[in-house]
Amino acid sequence: MSTSITVPDSIAVEYYSPEPPAPAGSAVEPQPDGKPIPRIFQKLKLKNLELPNRIGVSPMCMYSADANFEATPFHQIHYGQLFLRGPGLTIVEATAVSPEGPLSPQDLGIWTDKQAEKLKGIVDFAHAQKQLVAVQIGHGGRKASGLAMYLHLEQIADKSIGGWPENVVAPSAIQYRPNGNYLTPRELTNEEVKRIVKDFGLAAKRAVEISGFDAIELHGAHGYLISEFLSATSNKRTDEYGGSFNNRIRFLLEIIEEVKAQVGESVPLLLRISASENVDEDEDSWKLEDSVKLAKIVVEKGVDMLDISSGGNNYKQSSRGKKAVHAQLSKEIKKAVGDSAIVASVGGLALDIDETTEMIERGDYDIALIGREFLRNPGLVWSWADKLGIRINHALQYGWGFYPNKEQIVELIEKTKNL
């Protein structure tokens, strides 16, 4: 017996790829057993986007770009395996907006059209799977030109291996760790600050118009350039970008304004911040109350999602715990902004699925961003759905051997075994 059943071909890519009937990772509605869908597997609106679930891939540097800071087949394979397994949102790793901004000689860049074109294949494959993908854009500041972290956690890359130690820049000429392996950076001139603001805007435009990303995330955390401007620990400037709280946040606010001018109001804008430097005893350190104040301002300026982390800008920072390390910080930011913005938390959330599910159920924050556990288990969304007893949709190429197709096969065998 033959059939004429076919699957439409996705138009997002030039090669054959079956059009999925629903995004992988989305909950089957209604559930076969009639049970309610927990909030972590409920859809979530992010401006014009609809996330199929609330488990996202946190941006993680892969240190695998070529000598031109362009994406390679590795990135296509790495991100592709994640898209096929259904996270609600995948955020591509930190991608530099300026030639002096990459964290290492192996980091991605997006200060040229060619770099943006090399990212397009990644985005197209995501869209062929009905997946959503953002890119994190940033500037390393005084932590730029480092070695890939699989070589050394804190070491400058010199010219012999593609580094640019003579052009490591920051708000002020302050070394991250006194007598450490990072260099003392050169203080940016006022004109250079304004140029980098423009670089952010142009990078965002390339990301949307050339690469096709669905959303933009600004990297304002972990002691990189935006974070360095925010904190009096690293910002001792005497011009309009230093001194008072309002002056120190000016760089970020100008970037937000420039990015929105370049990509328009329809593209969701995300912002990752270190909500605390974890050195509250230091008068100059950036603290939670600063982040609460900042969160209200940036949401008013058009930020749609706040991605909450901590640390990275003050070498004296206290050690962080293991499980849900930023959950309380995220909860306080969510209290401050309410429903005016989405709040994501990151760090240790995969270590206790029950706790993470409960925190999202309570509304402590809206999205759980998972990093390293996705490297260990790209099928994490599937695993969590199984643990919670939730039926989700899968990529056609992967899901056919499981429910409900396996049940159909068993039924067919039973019907025909005596023929």
C-alpha positions as a LaTeX table, in Angstrom:
\begin{tabular}{lrrr}
\hline
Residue & $x$ (\AA) & $y$ (\AA) & $z$ (\AA) \\
\hline
Met1 & 0.00 & 0.00 & 0.00 \\
Ser2 & 1.41 & 3.41 & $-0.93$ \\
Thr3 & 0.60 & 6.95 & 0.14 \\
Ser4 & 1.13 & 10.44 & $-1.22$ \\
Ile5 & 1.84 & 12.03 & 2.18 \\
Thr6 & 4.68 & 14.54 & 1.95 \\
Val7 & 6.38 & 17.06 & 4.21 \\
Pro8 & 6.83 & 20.60 & 2.86 \\
Asp9 & 10.39 & 21.75 & 2.26 \\
Ser10 & 11.54 & 24.62 & 4.47 \\
Ile11 & 12.24 & 27.79 & 2.45 \\
Ala12 & 14.70 & 29.11 & 5.06 \\
Val13 & 17.62 & 27.14 & 3.57 \\
Glu14 & 18.67 & 26.26 & 0.01 \\
Tyr15 & 19.02 & 22.53 & 0.70 \\
Tyr16 & 16.23 & 20.08 & 1.55 \\
Ser17 & 15.05 & 20.35 & 5.12 \\
Pro18 & 11.57 & 19.18 & 6.10 \\
Glu19 & 9.36 & 21.95 & 7.43 \\
Pro20 & 8.62 & 21.12 & 11.08 \\
Pro21 & 4.91 & 21.31 & 11.93 \\
Ala22 & 5.80 & 22.97 & 15.25 \\
Pro23 & 8.98 & 24.24 & 16.90 \\
Ala24 & 10.98 & 21.55 & 18.64 \\
Gly25 & 10.69 & 22.05 & 22.39 \\
Ser26 & 7.13 & 23.37 & 22.29 \\
Ala27 & 4.61 & 21.57 & 24.46 \\
Val28 & 1.98 & 19.45 & 22.73 \\
Glu29 & $-1.38$ & 21.11 & 23.31 \\
Pro30 & $-3.41$ & 19.69 & 24.84 \\
Gln31 & $-1.28$ & 17.15 & 26.65 \\
Pro32 & $-2.39$ & 13.56 & 25.85 \\
Asp33 & $-3.12$ & 12.85 & 29.51 \\
Gly34 & $-4.85$ & 16.20 & 30.01 \\
Lys35 & $-2.35$ & 17.40 & 32.61 \\
Pro36 & $-1.61$ & 21.14 & 32.82 \\
Ile37 & 1.57 & 22.44 & 31.21 \\
Pro38 & 4.03 & 23.85 & 33.77 \\
Arg39 & 5.03 & 27.46 & 33.23 \\
Ile40 & 8.57 & 26.54 & 32.18 \\
Phe41 & 7.05 & 24.85 & 29.10 \\
Gln42 & 4.47 & 27.54 & 28.41 \\
Lys43 & 4.98 & 29.99 & 25.55 \\
Leu44 & 6.34 & 33.45 & 26.31 \\
Lys45 & 6.04 & 36.66 & 24.32 \\
Leu46 & 9.25 & 38.62 & 23.87 \\
Lys47 & 8.10 & 41.68 & 21.96 \\
Asn48 & 7.18 & 40.32 & 18.50 \\
Leu49 & 8.62 & 36.86 & 19.20 \\
Glu50 & 6.88 & 33.88 & 20.77 \\
Leu51 & 9.27 & 31.61 & 22.64 \\
Pro52 & 8.07 & 27.97 & 22.61 \\
Asn53 & 9.35 & 27.39 & 26.15 \\
Arg54 & 11.30 & 29.22 & 28.86 \\
Ile55 & 14.58 & 27.30 & 28.73 \\
Gly56 & 17.25 & 29.18 & 26.79 \\
Val57 & 20.84 & 28.61 & 25.74 \\
Ser58 & 23.13 & 31.11 & 27.44 \\
Pro59 & 25.84 & 32.67 & 25.25 \\
Met60 & 29.10 & 30.73 & 25.58 \\
Cys61 & 32.35 & 31.53 & 23.76 \\
Met62 & 33.59 & 28.63 & 21.67 \\
Tyr63 & 36.95 & 30.21 & 20.73 \\
Ser64 & 36.74 & 28.67 & 17.26 \\
Ala65 & 36.62 & 31.61 & 14.81 \\
Asp66 & 39.14 & 31.79 & 11.98 \\
Ala67 & 41.90 & 34.38 & 11.60 \\
Asn68 & 39.37 & 36.91 & 10.28 \\
Phe69 & 37.14 & 36.46 & 13.35 \\
Glu70 & 34.58 & 34.74 & 11.11 \\
Ala71 & 32.34 & 31.78 & 11.89 \\
Thr72 & 33.43 & 28.35 & 10.65 \\
Pro73 & 31.64 & 25.03 & 10.02 \\
Phe74 & 32.23 & 24.29 & 13.70 \\
His75 & 29.76 & 27.01 & 14.66 \\
Gln76 & 27.17 & 25.68 & 12.20 \\
Ile77 & 27.42 & 22.21 & 13.74 \\
His78 & 27.61 & 23.42 & 17.33 \\
Tyr79 & 24.56 & 25.66 & 17.17 \\
Gly80 & 22.71 & 23.37 & 14.77 \\
Gln81 & 22.65 & 20.50 & 17.24 \\
Leu82 & 21.09 & 22.83 & 19.80 \\
Phe83 & 18.42 & 24.18 & 17.43 \\
Leu84 & 17.32 & 20.65 & 16.57 \\
Arg85 & 16.56 & 19.91 & 20.22 \\
Gly86 & 14.30 & 22.83 & 20.98 \\
Pro87 & 15.49 & 25.53 & 23.38 \\
Gly88 & 13.09 & 28.44 & 23.70 \\
Leu89 & 15.82 & 30.88 & 22.65 \\
Thr90 & 19.46 & 30.40 & 21.72 \\
Ile91 & 21.86 & 33.31 & 22.24 \\
Val92 & 24.98 & 33.09 & 20.09 \\
Glu93 & 28.25 & 33.75 & 21.88 \\
Ala94 & 29.89 & 37.13 & 22.53 \\
Thr95 & 30.60 & 38.69 & 19.14 \\
Ala96 & 32.85 & 41.74 & 18.97 \\
Val97 & 31.66 & 45.04 & 17.51 \\
Ser98 & 35.14 & 46.55 & 16.98 \\
Pro99 & 38.54 & 45.21 & 15.82 \\
Glu100 & 40.08 & 45.78 & 19.26 \\
Gly101 & 37.08 & 44.24 & 21.05 \\
Pro102 & 37.31 & 40.42 & 20.77 \\
Leu103 & 38.06 & 38.55 & 23.98 \\
Ser104 & 40.59 & 36.38 & 22.13 \\
Pro105 & 42.03 & 35.91 & 18.62 \\
Gln106 & 39.53 & 33.05 & 18.21 \\
Asp107 & 36.41 & 35.08 & 19.03 \\
Leu108 & 33.69 & 35.98 & 16.55 \\
Gly109 & 33.43 & 39.50 & 15.18 \\
Ile110 & 30.71 & 41.46 & 13.43 \\
Trp111 & 32.42 & 44.73 & 12.50 \\
Thr112 & 32.47 & 43.74 & 8.80 \\
Asp113 & 29.75 & 42.64 & 6.40 \\
Lys114 & 31.73 & 39.47 & 5.61 \\
Gln115 & 31.69 & 38.45 & 9.26 \\
Ala116 & 27.93 & 38.97 & 9.35 \\
Glu117 & 27.49 & 36.92 & 6.17 \\
Lys118 & 29.36 & 34.00 & 7.75 \\
Leu119 & 26.81 & 33.99 & 10.58 \\
Lys120 & 23.82 & 33.87 & 8.22 \\
Gly121 & 24.00 & 30.11 & 7.67 \\
Ile122 & 23.63 & 29.54 & 11.40 \\
Val123 & 20.55 & 31.76 & 11.55 \\
Asp124 & 19.01 & 30.26 & 8.41 \\
Phe125 & 19.30 & 26.76 & 9.85 \\
Ala126 & 17.64 & 27.93 & 13.07 \\
His127 & 14.76 & 29.39 & 11.11 \\
Ala128 & 14.43 & 26.20 & 9.05 \\
Gln129 & 13.74 & 24.49 & 12.39 \\
Lys130 & 11.31 & 27.26 & 13.49 \\
Gln131 & 13.81 & 28.19 & 16.20 \\
Leu132 & 14.62 & 31.66 & 17.56 \\
Val133 & 18.18 & 32.92 & 17.77 \\
Ala134 & 19.75 & 36.08 & 19.17 \\
Val135 & 23.36 & 37.23 & 19.11 \\
Gln136 & 25.27 & 38.77 & 21.99 \\
Ile137 & 27.34 & 41.74 & 20.82 \\
Gly138 & 30.02 & 43.31 & 22.97 \\
His139 & 33.50 & 44.69 & 23.48 \\
Gly140 & 36.09 & 43.09 & 25.74 \\
Gly141 & 37.58 & 46.34 & 27.02 \\
Arg142 & 40.50 & 45.67 & 29.36 \\
Lys143 & 39.87 & 41.91 & 29.08 \\
Ala144 & 40.30 & 41.82 & 25.28 \\
Ser145 & 43.17 & 40.07 & 23.48 \\
Gly146 & 43.23 & 37.17 & 25.94 \\
Leu147 & 44.01 & 33.54 & 25.30 \\
Ala148 & 41.14 & 31.19 & 24.55 \\
Met149 & 39.97 & 29.88 & 27.91 \\
Tyr150 & 40.76 & 26.29 & 26.95 \\
Leu151 & 44.40 & 27.45 & 26.94 \\
His152 & 44.47 & 29.73 & 30.00 \\
Leu153 & 41.81 & 31.42 & 32.12 \\
Glu154 & 43.62 & 34.73 & 32.46 \\
Gln155 & 46.49 & 35.36 & 30.07 \\
Ile156 & 47.10 & 37.96 & 27.35 \\
Ala157 & 47.60 & 36.80 & 23.74 \\
Asp158 & 50.61 & 38.54 & 22.22 \\
Lys159 & 51.16 & 39.52 & 18.59 \\
Ser160 & 52.85 & 36.23 & 17.73 \\
Ile161 & 49.55 & 34.38 & 18.12 \\
Gly162 & 47.24 & 37.06 & 16.74 \\
Gly163 & 46.75 & 39.26 & 19.80 \\
Trp164 & 46.78 & 43.05 & 19.98 \\
Pro165 & 48.23 & 43.85 & 23.43 \\
Glu166 & 49.21 & 47.37 & 22.34 \\
Asn167 & 45.55 & 48.25 & 21.71 \\
Val168 & 43.74 & 46.94 & 24.78 \\
Val169 & 41.46 & 49.78 & 25.88 \\
Ala170 & 39.16 & 50.66 & 28.77 \\
Pro171 & 37.38 & 53.61 & 30.39 \\
Ser172 & 40.46 & 54.16 & 32.56 \\
Ala173 & 44.02 & 52.84 & 32.62 \\
Ile174 & 43.33 & 50.38 & 35.45 \\
Gln175 & 44.51 & 46.77 & 35.32 \\
Tyr176 & 41.86 & 44.17 & 36.18 \\
Arg177 & 44.04 & 42.38 & 38.73 \\
Pro178 & 47.06 & 44.24 & 40.19 \\
Asn179 & 50.22 & 42.36 & 39.20 \\
Gly180 & 48.04 & 39.89 & 37.32 \\
Asn181 & 48.28 & 38.55 & 33.79 \\
Tyr182 & 45.96 & 41.12 & 32.21 \\
Leu183 & 47.64 & 44.26 & 30.89 \\
Thr184 & 47.11 & 47.80 & 32.07 \\
Pro185 & 44.79 & 49.11 & 29.33 \\
Arg186 & 45.01 & 52.38 & 27.51 \\
Glu187 & 42.32 & 54.91 & 28.47 \\
Leu188 & 39.89 & 55.56 & 25.65 \\
Thr189 & 39.68 & 59.09 & 24.31 \\
Asn190 & 36.28 & 60.76 & 24.26 \\
Glu191 & 36.22 & 60.42 & 20.47 \\
Glu192 & 36.99 & 56.69 & 20.69 \\
Val193 & 34.14 & 56.19 & 23.15 \\
Lys194 & 31.73 & 57.78 & 20.70 \\
Arg195 & 33.14 & 55.66 & 17.85 \\
Ile196 & 32.53 & 52.46 & 19.81 \\
Val197 & 28.94 & 53.55 & 20.47 \\
Lys198 & 28.52 & 53.79 & 16.70 \\
Asp199 & 30.22 & 50.40 & 16.30 \\
Phe200 & 27.56 & 48.79 & 18.49 \\
Gly201 & 24.79 & 50.26 & 16.36 \\
Leu202 & 26.35 & 49.16 & 13.07 \\
Ala203 & 27.05 & 45.68 & 14.45 \\
Ala204 & 23.41 & 45.32 & 15.47 \\
Lys205 & 22.30 & 46.46 & 12.03 \\
Arg206 & 24.52 & 43.85 & 10.35 \\
Ala207 & 23.26 & 41.18 & 12.72 \\
Val208 & 19.64 & 41.87 & 11.78 \\
Glu209 & 19.88 & 42.88 & 8.12 \\
Ile210 & 22.68 & 40.57 & 6.92 \\
Ser211 & 22.74 & 37.65 & 9.37 \\
Gly212 & 19.00 & 37.68 & 10.08 \\
Phe213 & 19.11 & 37.32 & 13.88 \\
Asp214 & 15.77 & 37.59 & 15.68 \\
Ala215 & 17.06 & 39.65 & 18.61 \\
Ile216 & 20.14 & 41.48 & 19.86 \\
Glu217 & 21.75 & 41.10 & 23.29 \\
Leu218 & 24.19 & 43.71 & 24.61 \\
His219 & 26.95 & 42.25 & 26.78 \\
Gly220 & 27.03 & 44.57 & 29.77 \\
Ala221 & 28.38 & 42.08 & 32.30 \\
His222 & 31.50 & 40.27 & 33.56 \\
Gly223 & 33.96 & 43.13 & 33.49 \\
Tyr224 & 33.89 & 43.78 & 29.76 \\
Leu225 & 33.69 & 47.30 & 28.35 \\
Ile226 & 30.09 & 48.27 & 29.17 \\
Ser227 & 30.47 & 46.77 & 32.64 \\
Glu228 & 33.74 & 48.66 & 33.10 \\
Phe229 & 32.01 & 51.96 & 32.35 \\
Leu230 & 29.18 & 51.24 & 34.80 \\
Ser231 & 31.40 & 50.62 & 37.82 \\
Ala232 & 33.43 & 53.19 & 39.72 \\
Thr233 & 35.86 & 50.34 & 40.38 \\
Ser234 & 37.06 & 50.53 & 36.78 \\
Asn235 & 35.81 & 53.95 & 35.65 \\
Lys236 & 37.73 & 56.94 & 37.00 \\
Arg237 & 37.04 & 59.25 & 34.06 \\
Thr238 & 36.48 & 62.96 & 34.57 \\
Asp239 & 34.51 & 63.63 & 31.37 \\
Glu240 & 30.79 & 63.05 & 30.78 \\
Tyr241 & 31.33 & 59.26 & 30.89 \\
Gly242 & 32.71 & 59.10 & 34.45 \\
Gly243 & 32.06 & 60.21 & 38.00 \\
Ser244 & 28.37 & 60.19 & 38.92 \\
Phe245 & 26.01 & 57.24 & 38.44 \\
Asn246 & 24.29 & 59.05 & 35.58 \\
Asn247 & 27.61 & 59.71 & 33.86 \\
Arg248 & 28.81 & 56.12 & 34.26 \\
Ile249 & 25.65 & 54.69 & 32.69 \\
Arg250 & 25.79 & 57.19 & 29.81 \\
Phe251 & 27.89 & 54.89 & 27.57 \\
Leu252 & 25.32 & 52.10 & 27.89 \\
Leu253 & 22.36 & 54.42 & 27.33 \\
Glu254 & 23.97 & 55.86 & 24.21 \\
Ile255 & 24.56 & 52.33 & 22.91 \\
Ile256 & 20.91 & 51.42 & 23.52 \\
Glu257 & 19.78 & 54.53 & 21.68 \\
Glu258 & 22.18 & 53.88 & 18.78 \\
Val259 & 21.21 & 50.22 & 18.44 \\
Lys260 & 17.51 & 51.03 & 18.41 \\
Ala261 & 18.10 & 53.75 & 15.83 \\
Gln262 & 19.83 & 51.21 & 13.58 \\
Val263 & 17.50 & 48.20 & 13.94 \\
Gly264 & 14.18 & 49.85 & 14.75 \\
Glu265 & 11.67 & 49.30 & 17.50 \\
Ser266 & 10.46 & 45.89 & 16.32 \\
Val267 & 13.68 & 43.97 & 17.09 \\
Pro268 & 13.81 & 42.76 & 20.71 \\
Leu269 & 16.74 & 44.18 & 22.66 \\
Leu270 & 18.28 & 42.14 & 25.47 \\
Leu271 & 20.84 & 43.27 & 28.02 \\
Arg272 & 23.08 & 41.09 & 30.17 \\
Ile273 & 24.35 & 42.75 & 33.34 \\
Ser274 & 26.35 & 41.75 & 36.37 \\
Ala275 & 23.75 & 42.70 & 38.96 \\
Ser276 & 26.48 & 42.84 & 41.62 \\
Glu277 & 30.27 & 42.78 & 41.68 \\
Asn278 & 30.01 & 40.64 & 44.83 \\
Val279 & 32.26 & 43.04 & 46.75 \\
Asp280 & 29.70 & 44.99 & 48.75 \\
Glu281 & 32.29 & 46.15 & 51.27 \\
Asp282 & 34.06 & 48.10 & 48.51 \\
Glu283 & 32.53 & 51.58 & 48.30 \\
Asp284 & 33.20 & 51.89 & 44.56 \\
Ser285 & 31.86 & 48.46 & 43.60 \\
Trp286 & 28.70 & 48.01 & 41.55 \\
Lys287 & 25.93 & 46.71 & 43.82 \\
Leu288 & 22.44 & 45.27 & 43.51 \\
Glu289 & 20.83 & 48.62 & 44.32 \\
Asp290 & 22.70 & 50.13 & 41.37 \\
Ser291 & 21.33 & 47.41 & 39.10 \\
Val292 & 17.78 & 47.90 & 40.35 \\
Lys293 & 18.09 & 51.60 & 39.55 \\
Leu294 & 19.66 & 50.87 & 36.16 \\
Ala295 & 17.06 & 48.24 & 35.27 \\
Lys296 & 14.20 & 50.71 & 35.54 \\
Ile297 & 16.05 & 53.22 & 33.37 \\
Val298 & 17.05 & 50.84 & 30.57 \\
Val299 & 13.58 & 49.30 & 30.38 \\
Glu300 & 12.19 & 52.80 & 29.94 \\
Lys301 & 14.76 & 53.30 & 27.15 \\
Gly302 & 13.54 & 50.20 & 25.33 \\
Val303 & 15.32 & 47.11 & 26.69 \\
Asp304 & 12.92 & 44.16 & 26.45 \\
Met305 & 14.79 & 41.51 & 28.44 \\
Leu306 & 17.29 & 41.71 & 31.29 \\
Asp307 & 19.70 & 38.78 & 31.54 \\
Ile308 & 20.99 & 38.64 & 35.12 \\
Ser309 & 24.47 & 37.44 & 36.07 \\
Ser310 & 27.11 & 38.82 & 38.45 \\
Gly311 & 30.80 & 39.44 & 38.99 \\
Gly312 & 33.75 & 39.65 & 36.65 \\
Asn313 & 34.79 & 43.29 & 37.12 \\
Asn314 & 36.39 & 43.30 & 40.57 \\
Tyr315 & 39.22 & 40.87 & 41.32 \\
Lys316 & 38.25 & 40.92 & 45.02 \\
Gln317 & 34.84 & 39.36 & 44.32 \\
Ser318 & 33.61 & 36.69 & 46.70 \\
Ser319 & 33.13 & 33.17 & 45.40 \\
Arg320 & 29.68 & 32.25 & 44.19 \\
Gly321 & 27.65 & 29.21 & 45.16 \\
Lys322 & 26.74 & 26.38 & 42.83 \\
Lys323 & 22.98 & 26.07 & 42.55 \\
Ala324 & 20.89 & 28.96 & 41.16 \\
Val325 & 23.65 & 31.43 & 41.96 \\
His326 & 21.84 & 34.47 & 40.55 \\
Ala327 & 18.26 & 33.54 & 41.38 \\
Gln328 & 17.90 & 36.06 & 44.22 \\
Leu329 & 19.45 & 38.84 & 42.14 \\
Ser330 & 17.08 & 38.00 & 39.29 \\
Lys331 & 14.12 & 38.00 & 41.66 \\
Glu332 & 14.98 & 41.50 & 42.90 \\
Ile333 & 15.34 & 42.81 & 39.35 \\
Lys334 & 11.99 & 41.22 & 38.42 \\
Lys335 & 10.38 & 42.95 & 41.38 \\
Ala336 & 11.78 & 46.25 & 40.15 \\
Val337 & 10.61 & 45.99 & 36.53 \\
Gly338 & 7.51 & 43.82 & 36.93 \\
Asp339 & 5.77 & 42.98 & 33.68 \\
Ser340 & 7.45 & 45.84 & 31.81 \\
Ala341 & 10.33 & 43.52 & 30.83 \\
Ile342 & 11.28 & 39.86 & 30.69 \\
Val343 & 13.91 & 38.80 & 33.23 \\
Ala344 & 16.24 & 35.87 & 32.66 \\
Ser345 & 18.49 & 34.20 & 35.22 \\
Val346 & 21.67 & 32.25 & 34.54 \\
Gly347 & 24.06 & 30.12 & 36.58 \\
Gly348 & 23.56 & 26.71 & 38.16 \\
Leu349 & 19.91 & 26.40 & 37.12 \\
Ala350 & 20.38 & 22.95 & 35.56 \\
Leu351 & 21.56 & 21.46 & 38.86 \\
Asp352 & 18.04 & 21.28 & 40.31 \\
Ile353 & 15.24 & 21.14 & 37.77 \\
Asp354 & 12.56 & 21.08 & 40.48 \\
Glu355 & 13.87 & 24.26 & 42.08 \\
Thr356 & 14.21 & 26.02 & 38.71 \\
Thr357 & 10.71 & 24.96 & 37.66 \\
Glu358 & 9.32 & 26.21 & 40.98 \\
Met359 & 11.07 & 29.60 & 40.69 \\
Ile360 & 9.64 & 30.17 & 37.22 \\
Glu361 & 6.23 & 28.98 & 38.40 \\
Arg362 & 6.33 & 31.61 & 41.18 \\
Gly363 & 7.38 & 34.32 & 38.76 \\
Asp364 & 10.77 & 34.97 & 40.41 \\
Tyr365 & 12.05 & 35.37 & 36.85 \\
Asp366 & 10.77 & 34.44 & 33.40 \\
Ile367 & 13.47 & 32.46 & 31.59 \\
Ala368 & 16.13 & 30.01 & 32.74 \\
Leu369 & 19.29 & 30.44 & 30.67 \\
Ile370 & 21.47 & 27.32 & 30.76 \\
Gly371 & 25.09 & 27.25 & 29.66 \\
Arg372 & 27.48 & 24.39 & 30.36 \\
Glu373 & 24.80 & 21.76 & 30.85 \\
Phe374 & 23.76 & 22.24 & 27.21 \\
Leu375 & 27.34 & 21.34 & 26.27 \\
Arg376 & 27.05 & 18.13 & 28.27 \\
Asn377 & 23.52 & 17.39 & 27.11 \\
Pro378 & 22.25 & 19.23 & 23.99 \\
Gly379 & 18.93 & 17.43 & 24.53 \\
Leu380 & 18.43 & 19.08 & 27.92 \\
Val381 & 14.97 & 20.44 & 27.00 \\
Trp382 & 13.87 & 16.96 & 26.03 \\
Ser383 & 15.32 & 15.52 & 29.26 \\
Trp384 & 13.52 & 18.11 & 31.38 \\
Ala385 & 10.24 & 17.48 & 29.58 \\
Asp386 & 10.58 & 13.75 & 30.25 \\
Lys387 & 11.30 & 14.37 & 33.93 \\
Leu388 & 8.27 & 16.63 & 34.24 \\
Gly389 & 6.09 & 14.19 & 32.29 \\
Ile390 & 5.42 & 16.70 & 29.50 \\
Arg391 & 4.97 & 15.72 & 25.86 \\
Ile392 & 6.85 & 18.12 & 23.56 \\
Asn393 & 7.31 & 18.44 & 19.81 \\
His394 & 10.58 & 17.29 & 18.26 \\
Ala395 & 12.47 & 17.84 & 15.04 \\
Leu396 & 11.00 & 15.43 & 12.50 \\
Gln397 & 14.38 & 13.82 & 11.86 \\
Tyr398 & 14.82 & 13.00 & 15.56 \\
Gly399 & 11.32 & 12.47 & 16.91 \\
Trp400 & 9.98 & 9.86 & 14.50 \\
Gly401 & 11.37 & 6.94 & 16.51 \\
Phe402 & 9.67 & 8.05 & 19.70 \\
Tyr403 & 6.05 & 8.86 & 20.60 \\
Pro404 & 3.61 & 8.79 & 18.95 \\
Asn405 & 5.29 & 7.07 & 15.98 \\
Lys406 & 6.68 & 4.24 & 18.09 \\
Glu407 & 3.15 & 3.50 & 19.30 \\
Gln408 & 1.96 & 3.42 & 15.68 \\
Ile409 & 4.74 & 0.98 & 14.76 \\
Val410 & 3.88 & $-1.33$ & 17.67 \\
Glu411 & 0.20 & $-1.20$ & 16.71 \\
Leu412 & 1.04 & $-2.06$ & 13.09 \\
Ile413 & 3.15 & $-5.05$ & 14.18 \\
Glu414 & 0.31 & $-6.34$ & 16.35 \\
Lys415 & $-2.20$ & $-6.01$ & 13.53 \\
Thr416 & $-0.06$ & $-7.79$ & 10.96 \\
Lys417 & 1.81 & $-10.44$ & 12.95 \\
Asn418 & $-0.68$ & $-13.21$ & 12.06 \\
Leu419 & $-0.93$ & $-12.35$ & 8.35 \\
\hline
\end{tabular}
